[in-house]
Amino acid sequence: MSEPLSGRLKDFACRLLNRRGALVDWPETAQEGWAMLPAEVAAALHCLEILPLSPQPSSPLPLNLSSDFLDRIEPLLAAEPAVVRLRLPSAYLKQSDLPALVARTFTWPNARVRVQQTLPVQVEYHTWFFAAVLDSADRWEDLVKVTINASSGAEVPWGDPFRHELLQFQEAEPGPEGAPATLTLRQAARCALRGVRENTRTFVSRVEARLDRDRRRLNEYYGALLREDRRRASRHVRPPDPEQQKARSQAVRLELQRKLAELQERYAFRLTLSPLAVVQLDCPALAVDCHVLRKTASRTHRLFWNALGKNLEPLACRRCGRSTFTLMFTDEQVESLCTACHG
């Protein structure tokens, strides 16, 4: 398990146990820690009230994703909300030099764009957390976080806004089907998948290298069998029956194909992306309305200046959903497209 994931699991476990009334002692630089659990928490975890904390398999509650850790802590999570609402009541909003900032930040290769007006607005941001698992002959897994501006549909590249000192907890709810947050789920999943593809390149390359190695070994082994059969036939005083020799060669080739098919199945990639929770953040932002002129058609597109990141957010491509600062526009509808989708 990677160090970043191990650190997140440690932080998650400590915070979860603290929320359930446990006393946790696990120094940041230490490999192991301890927790003194309330009786009901110990009963839910099927362990003693004094619990050693460690990612090692020998631990009573191994903090790693290869163990039954997630299954064991499920009773502690049952009361936790799947949807959390937060609110940032106020924040600084930039007022000057917005046209110049837009010109420096965005590129519009096939349109003329002019800032019309700016106005303060409240924008909802949805931060989705996904469990991503890529299975093959080996396994890659991670927790993926994606934040979507619910008004623009763009992915917002910010860090962790939830540590802001002014954040106010509004409500927690189980997240029924059809809740407002689900409107951004599809876009969040598309962004998460792109992130997973990027983050798994090294893993995929390593698995594919192993597949190529095993294919080569199989071909060399069965190729050697065919060559040895031909050598044995050439050493006989009486030539072997051609039909029998052909049948033996065909049997070897069929067995090779079967082994290669088994190998392909074993190394096939299976990706699972499961939404775990969403945080809905109501936040002040600055709306920047831009007049976009494309040939004889025009349309107003709204940009957002992010009060937490203190920068302009990208716009989303209306076809693939990718967020970008370089935008092309269609001739009639003046829809925003990334350069790849525009062609």
Secondary structure, 3 states (H helix, E strand, C coil): CCHHHHHHHHHHHHHHHHHCCCEEECCCCCCCEEEECCHHHHHHHCCCCEEEEECCCCCCCECCCCCCHHHHHHHHHCCCCCEEEEECCCCCCCCCCHHHHHHHHCECCCCEEEEEEEEEEEEEEEEEEEEEEEECCCEEEEEEEEEEECCCCCECCCCCHHHCCCCEEEEEECCCCCCHHHHHHHHHHHHHHHHHHHHCHHHHHHHHHHHHHHHHHHHHHHHHHHHHHHHHHHHCCCCCCHHHHHHHHHHHHHHHHHHHHHHHHHHCCEEEEEEEEEEEEEEEEEEEEEEEEECCEEEEEEEEEECCCCEECCEECCCCCCEECECEECCCCCCEECHHHHC
